Amino acid sequence: MPFTVEDFEDLVAILRQRPEWRDELRRLVLSDQLLGLPEVVRELAEAQRRTEQRVEELAEAQRRTEERLERLVATVEVVIRRVDELTEDVKVLKVQVAELRGDNLERKFRELAPAYFGRRVRRLEVLSRQALAWFLEEAAEQGRISWEDQQEILLADAVLRGRLKESGEEIHLVAEVSAVVDASDVVRAADRAARLARLVGRAVPVVAGEKLTAGVEERCREAGVVCVTDGRVVWP
């Protein structure tokens, strides 16, 4: 028999009175897929919630990582600046050590000069800077040497005066003192001795140090320069 509107209205009225029949009616009317749709929707919503939570966690982790990276970059910059400062400090320290070493070598040379040259030179005297400066200044004022010669001679590491034992002739020694003696020391010593010789007669160039670079000893012999290394004296 056909299902009429009145029958439908009666059914609706009955379902309102018996709500527990609604689920049974749904199971009869709807497919399993449709019945399971609310659960699927809930699962999708939960998955979406978890995804959003995970995205927030990842975003927070990214933020913390960026903060740590920024702190690391700042720390590295500080370290780099400190390394640069230390590098400059080391350079300055090396220069100071070299200067102190040079001063010590000059002092040692002056103190040991009588021992180095005593076999050939007697009454050896190390001229003080002041005495040498006054002597050269007077000579320059009298026109016996140029002002350029005066200044160049004053730059010598040491100037000594004595007399040769064999002849009694007065002699001056003009010394360049370096930890490592090279060709430039030989040239400077020879040049400054030649300038002083114009004033005093005989001036012998000297180089002194702990070590010699290759070929320096031979160059000293050729240029007439006395070579002193580690207490060993080689006359040209």
C-alpha positions as CSV (number, residue, x, y, z in Angstrom):
1,M,0.0,0.0,0.0
2,P,1.3,3.5,-0.7
3,F,3.0,5.6,1.9
4,T,0.9,8.8,2.4
5,V,1.6,12.2,3.9
6,E,-0.5,11.3,6.8
7,D,1.5,8.2,7.4
8,F,4.7,10.3,7.3
9,E,3.3,12.8,9.8
10,D,2.4,9.9,12.0
11,L,5.9,8.6,11.7
12,V,7.4,12.0,12.6
13,A,5.1,12.2,15.6
14,I,6.1,8.7,16.7
15,L,9.8,9.5,16.4
16,R,9.4,12.6,18.5
17,Q,7.8,10.5,21.1
18,R,10.3,7.7,20.8
19,P,13.7,9.4,20.1
20,E,15.6,6.0,20.5
21,W,13.9,4.9,17.2
22,R,15.7,7.7,15.4
23,D,19.1,5.9,15.4
24,E,17.5,2.7,14.2
25,L,15.7,4.6,11.4
26,R,19.0,6.3,10.4
27,R,20.7,2.9,10.1
28,L,17.9,1.7,7.9
29,V,17.7,4.8,5.7
30,L,21.4,6.0,5.5
31,S,24.4,4.0,4.1
32,D,27.3,3.0,6.3
33,Q,29.4,5.7,4.7
34,L,27.0,8.4,5.6
35,L,26.5,7.1,9.1
36,G,30.3,7.1,9.6
37,L,30.6,10.6,8.2
38,P,30.4,12.4,11.5
39,E,33.2,10.3,12.9
40,V,35.3,11.0,9.9
41,V,34.6,14.7,10.3
42,R,35.6,14.5,14.0
43,E,38.8,12.6,13.0
44,L,39.6,15.2,10.3
45,A,39.0,18.0,12.8
46,E,41.3,16.3,15.4
47,A,43.9,15.8,12.7
48,Q,43.6,19.5,11.8
49,R,43.9,20.5,15.4
50,R,47.0,18.3,15.8
51,T,48.5,19.7,12.6
52,E,47.9,23.2,13.7
53,Q,49.5,22.4,17.1
54,R,52.5,20.8,15.4
55,V,52.9,23.9,13.1
56,E,52.8,26.1,16.2
57,E,55.4,23.9,17.8
58,L,57.6,24.0,14.7
59,A,57.2,27.8,14.5
60,E,58.2,28.1,18.1
61,A,61.2,25.8,17.5
62,Q,62.1,27.9,14.5
63,R,61.9,31.0,16.6
64,R,64.1,29.6,19.3
65,T,66.6,28.3,16.7
66,E,66.7,31.8,15.1
67,E,67.3,33.3,18.5
68,R,70.1,30.9,19.3
69,L,71.6,31.5,15.8
70,E,71.5,35.3,16.4
71,R,73.2,34.8,19.8
72,L,75.8,32.5,18.1
73,V,76.4,35.1,15.4
74,A,76.9,37.8,18.0
75,T,79.2,35.6,20.0
76,V,81.2,34.8,16.9
77,E,81.5,38.5,16.0
78,V,82.8,39.2,19.5
79,V,85.3,36.3,19.2
80,I,86.4,37.6,15.8
81,R,86.9,41.1,17.2
82,R,88.8,39.6,20.2
83,V,91.0,37.5,17.9
84,D,91.7,40.6,15.8
85,E,92.6,42.5,19.0
86,L,94.8,39.7,20.1
87,T,96.5,39.5,16.7
88,E,97.3,43.2,16.9
89,D,98.5,42.8,20.5
90,V,100.8,39.9,19.4
91,K,102.1,42.1,16.6
92,V,102.9,44.9,19.0
93,L,104.4,42.4,21.5
94,K,106.6,41.0,18.7
95,V,107.8,44.4,17.9
96,Q,108.4,45.2,21.6
97,V,110.2,41.9,22.1
98,A,112.3,42.5,19.0
99,E,113.2,46.0,20.2
100,L,114.1,44.6,23.7
101,R,116.1,41.9,22.1
102,G,117.9,44.4,19.9
103,D,118.6,46.7,22.9
104,N,119.9,43.7,24.8
105,L,122.2,42.7,21.9
106,E,123.5,46.2,21.6
107,R,124.2,46.4,25.3
108,K,125.9,43.0,25.3
109,F,128.0,44.1,22.3
110,R,129.1,47.3,24.1
111,E,130.0,45.4,27.2
112,L,131.9,42.6,25.5
113,A,133.6,44.9,22.8
114,P,137.0,44.8,24.7
115,A,136.9,41.0,24.6
116,Y,135.9,40.9,20.9
117,F,138.6,43.3,19.7
118,G,141.1,43.3,22.5
119,R,143.6,41.2,20.6
120,R,144.1,43.9,18.0
121,V,142.8,47.1,19.7
122,R,143.9,48.5,23.0
123,R,142.3,51.2,25.2
124,L,139.0,50.5,23.5
125,E,136.3,52.9,24.4
126,V,132.6,52.8,23.6
127,L,131.5,56.3,22.8
128,S,128.3,57.4,24.5
129,R,125.5,58.8,22.3
130,Q,125.9,62.2,23.9
131,A,129.7,62.3,23.4
132,L,129.4,61.2,19.8
133,A,126.6,63.7,19.1
134,W,128.6,66.6,20.5
135,F,131.7,65.6,18.6
136,L,129.8,65.3,15.3
137,E,127.8,68.4,15.9
138,E,131.0,70.4,16.4
139,A,132.5,68.9,13.3
140,A,129.4,69.7,11.3
141,E,129.4,73.3,12.5
142,Q,133.0,73.6,11.5
143,G,132.2,72.3,8.0
144,R,134.3,69.2,8.4
145,I,131.4,66.8,7.7
146,S,127.9,67.4,6.3
147,W,124.8,67.5,8.4
148,E,123.6,64.4,6.5
149,D,126.8,62.5,7.5
150,Q,126.3,63.6,11.1
151,Q,122.7,62.2,11.2
152,E,123.6,59.0,9.5
153,I,126.6,58.2,11.8
154,L,124.4,58.9,14.8
155,L,122.1,56.1,13.6
156,A,124.9,53.5,14.1
157,D,124.2,51.0,16.8
158,A,127.6,51.6,18.4
159,V,130.8,53.6,17.7
160,L,134.0,52.6,19.4
161,R,137.4,54.2,19.6
162,G,140.8,52.7,20.4
163,R,144.4,52.2,19.0
164,L,145.8,49.4,17.0
165,K,148.3,47.4,19.1
166,E,150.7,46.9,16.1
167,S,151.0,50.6,15.0
168,G,149.4,52.7,17.7
169,E,147.2,54.2,15.1
170,E,143.8,55.6,16.3
171,I,140.9,53.6,15.0
172,H,137.1,53.8,15.1
173,L,134.8,50.9,14.8
174,V,131.2,51.6,13.5
175,A,128.9,48.7,14.3
176,E,125.5,47.5,13.2
177,V,124.0,44.9,15.7
178,S,121.2,42.6,14.7
179,A,119.9,39.3,15.9
180,V,120.2,38.0,12.3
181,V,122.8,39.9,10.3
182,D,121.9,40.3,6.6
183,A,123.3,42.1,3.6
184,S,121.6,45.4,4.5
185,D,123.5,45.5,7.8
186,V,126.8,45.1,5.9
187,V,125.9,47.9,3.6
188,R,124.8,50.3,6.4
189,A,127.9,49.5,8.5
190,A,130.2,50.2,5.5
191,D,128.4,53.4,4.5
192,R,128.5,54.8,8.1
193,A,132.1,53.9,8.6
194,A,133.0,55.6,5.3
195,R,131.2,58.8,6.4
196,L,133.0,58.8,9.8
197,A,136.4,58.1,8.1
198,R,136.1,61.5,6.4
199,L,136.4,63.0,9.8
200,V,138.6,60.8,11.9
201,G,140.9,59.1,9.4
202,R,140.4,55.4,9.9
203,A,137.0,53.9,10.6
204,V,136.3,50.1,10.3
205,P,132.8,48.8,9.7
206,V,131.5,46.0,12.0
207,V,128.5,43.8,11.9
208,A,127.5,41.7,15.0
209,G,124.7,39.3,15.8
210,E,123.6,35.8,16.7
211,K,123.3,34.5,13.1
212,L,124.3,35.4,9.6
213,T,122.1,35.0,6.5
214,A,123.6,33.1,3.6
215,G,126.5,34.8,1.9
216,V,127.0,37.6,4.5
217,E,130.4,36.4,5.7
218,E,131.7,36.4,2.2
219,R,130.3,39.8,1.6
220,C,131.9,41.1,4.7
221,R,135.3,39.9,3.4
222,E,134.7,41.6,0.1
223,A,133.5,44.9,1.7
224,G,136.2,45.0,4.4
225,V,133.7,44.6,7.2
226,V,134.5,42.9,10.6
227,C,132.0,40.1,11.3
228,V,131.2,39.2,14.9
229,T,128.9,36.2,15.6
230,D,128.5,34.4,18.9
231,G,131.8,35.7,20.2
232,R,133.7,34.7,17.0
233,V,135.4,37.7,15.3
234,V,136.4,37.5,11.7
235,W,138.6,40.4,10.4
236,P,138.5,41.0,6.6
